[in-house]
Amino acid sequence: MKSLTLLIFCCVIAACLSAGLPDTKSVSPAESPSDDGVGTAPADLTVTQLESLREVCEANLACEHMMDVSGIIAAYTAYYGPIPY
């Protein structure tokens, strides 16, 4: 079980690294992301990114239940903090 959790965590990290980070010097204030605690809007995520979040959340039974009730974005941010990509 620990190896599965570690594998899922590594997949999330790999997805974060492959997405890349914007150059903060070239982003104007109008283009900068909002500081609302979520970090991203659901429409900004790809299917692969959503599936990665779902796999992480399914490792935690309470997060999985919240995911079924409130959605993956709300559940992931409640249990693991802001979405890393």
C-alpha beads as a LAMMPS data file, in Angstrom:
LAMMPS data file: protein, C-alpha beads

85 atoms
84 bonds

1 atom types
1 bond types

-500.0 500.0 xlo xhi
-500.0 500.0 ylo yhi
-500.0 500.0 zlo zhi

Masses

1 110.0

Atoms # bond

1 1 1 0.000 0.000 0.000
2 1 1 2.863 2.351 0.807
3 1 1 4.476 1.663 -2.540
4 1 1 1.193 2.446 -4.333
5 1 1 0.897 5.746 -2.475
6 1 1 4.502 6.567 -3.293
7 1 1 3.917 5.710 -6.955
8 1 1 0.876 7.962 -7.124
9 1 1 2.767 10.770 -5.403
10 1 1 5.608 10.419 -7.918
11 1 1 3.098 10.571 -10.782
12 1 1 1.699 13.828 -9.419
13 1 1 5.192 15.287 -9.061
14 1 1 6.070 14.197 -12.603
15 1 1 2.901 15.821 -13.920
16 1 1 3.786 19.024 -12.084
17 1 1 7.287 19.079 -13.487
18 1 1 6.170 18.321 -17.021
19 1 1 3.598 21.137 -16.905
20 1 1 6.375 23.638 -16.214
21 1 1 6.150 26.951 -14.442
22 1 1 5.578 30.314 -16.136
23 1 1 8.354 32.856 -16.130
24 1 1 7.203 35.223 -13.379
25 1 1 9.097 38.145 -14.884
26 1 1 7.113 37.993 -18.117
27 1 1 3.657 37.653 -16.541
28 1 1 1.772 40.910 -16.192
29 1 1 -0.439 41.525 -13.127
30 1 1 -3.537 41.064 -15.285
31 1 1 -2.313 37.606 -16.336
32 1 1 -1.137 36.473 -12.913
33 1 1 -3.216 33.773 -11.242
34 1 1 -5.674 34.821 -8.586
35 1 1 -4.730 34.226 -4.961
36 1 1 -7.996 32.553 -3.945
37 1 1 -6.322 29.548 -2.303
38 1 1 -7.251 27.063 -5.023
39 1 1 -4.546 28.021 -7.502
40 1 1 -6.436 27.047 -10.638
41 1 1 -9.876 26.784 -12.117
42 1 1 -11.262 23.353 -13.054
43 1 1 -11.423 24.377 -16.725
44 1 1 -7.637 24.904 -16.726
45 1 1 -6.878 21.254 -15.915
46 1 1 -6.403 18.574 -18.530
47 1 1 -8.033 15.162 -18.296
48 1 1 -4.664 13.656 -17.347
49 1 1 -4.201 16.165 -14.531
50 1 1 -7.707 15.525 -13.200
51 1 1 -7.098 11.772 -13.311
52 1 1 -3.848 12.254 -11.417
53 1 1 -5.676 14.223 -8.710
54 1 1 -8.351 11.535 -8.589
55 1 1 -5.745 8.785 -8.063
56 1 1 -4.151 10.693 -5.190
57 1 1 -7.530 11.361 -3.594
58 1 1 -8.628 7.725 -3.913
59 1 1 -5.781 6.703 -1.587
60 1 1 -7.596 8.496 1.262
61 1 1 -11.068 7.110 2.024
62 1 1 -12.393 10.420 3.402
63 1 1 -11.051 12.331 0.394
64 1 1 -12.611 9.763 -1.941
65 1 1 -15.988 10.205 -0.245
66 1 1 -15.746 13.997 -0.479
67 1 1 -14.736 13.630 -4.129
68 1 1 -17.974 11.727 -4.792
69 1 1 -20.044 14.366 -2.985
70 1 1 -18.317 17.678 -3.771
71 1 1 -16.070 16.965 -6.755
72 1 1 -12.392 16.294 -7.250
73 1 1 -11.217 19.919 -7.038
74 1 1 -12.919 20.577 -3.687
75 1 1 -11.822 17.239 -2.227
76 1 1 -8.187 17.516 -3.313
77 1 1 -7.805 21.078 -2.031
78 1 1 -9.488 20.212 1.267
79 1 1 -7.149 17.295 2.000
80 1 1 -3.924 18.170 0.171
81 1 1 -3.961 21.949 -0.264
82 1 1 -3.698 23.948 -3.480
83 1 1 -3.479 22.073 -6.747
84 1 1 0.196 21.998 -7.746
85 1 1 -0.401 22.720 -11.439

Bonds

1 1 1 2
2 1 2 3
3 1 3 4
4 1 4 5
5 1 5 6
6 1 6 7
7 1 7 8
8 1 8 9
9 1 9 10
10 1 10 11
11 1 11 12
12 1 12 13
13 1 13 14
14 1 14 15
15 1 15 16
16 1 16 17
17 1 17 18
18 1 18 19
19 1 19 20
20 1 20 21
21 1 21 22
22 1 22 23
23 1 23 24
24 1 24 25
25 1 25 26
26 1 26 27
27 1 27 28
28 1 28 29
29 1 29 30
30 1 30 31
31 1 31 32
32 1 32 33
33 1 33 34
34 1 34 35
35 1 35 36
36 1 36 37
37 1 37 38
38 1 38 39
39 1 39 40
40 1 40 41
41 1 41 42
42 1 42 43
43 1 43 44
44 1 44 45
45 1 45 46
46 1 46 47
47 1 47 48
48 1 48 49
49 1 49 50
50 1 50 51
51 1 51 52
52 1 52 53
53 1 53 54
54 1 54 55
55 1 55 56
56 1 56 57
57 1 57 58
58 1 58 59
59 1 59 60
60 1 60 61
61 1 61 62
62 1 62 63
63 1 63 64
64 1 64 65
65 1 65 66
66 1 66 67
67 1 67 68
68 1 68 69
69 1 69 70
70 1 70 71
71 1 71 72
72 1 72 73
73 1 73 74
74 1 74 75
75 1 75 76
76 1 76 77
77 1 77 78
78 1 78 79
79 1 79 80
80 1 80 81
81 1 81 82
82 1 82 83
83 1 83 84
84 1 84 85
